[in-house]
Amino acid sequence: MIEFSVIIFSKPRQKDALLEALTPLVKASRVEKGAVMYDLHSCEDGVFVITEKWKTQEALYAHEATAHFQSFQEKADTLVEKVLRLPLVSV
């Protein structure tokens, strides 16, 4: 199982546009083969968190090759200030 969270910080005044770009990504990702969880959280400050859980590394690679993921990546340059990926830490 592959589990991690991605924290996405919007550029100034791009919070609404970023949410608009993230929404179809999340909806399409949730129904992909191998997706266990793909949840989106946000706060007022334009910070979004996607929590992902995939059955296998291959399923994650397939996700990153989808049209909806690639479409979001193309839009991200104008909307996203920075991204942090936080892998699950087993304790």
Phi, psi and omega in degrees: 000135178250121181229135176194168174238148176241124177259124184241122180257123180284152171292159179307134177064021180243008184304310183293319179294323178293317177299320178297325178282327181286328186303309179293329176299312182296313182300315181289324182292326182299333184258007179290149174297130179093353178278126176260320180208141176208089187247145180245132176233154179212168174222172184298337186275011180077028177251128180239144178233125173253124176256121185241143173219124183237145181296321183216165175296324179297321178296322177293317177300318179296320177301314182292347178262356183289158178297321182291326176290315179297321178298317178296317180302321179295323180282335188300325182304323182270348186248334191253129176280310177201162181227136174239132176251124183245105177290153176294135177252117178276127179237000000 
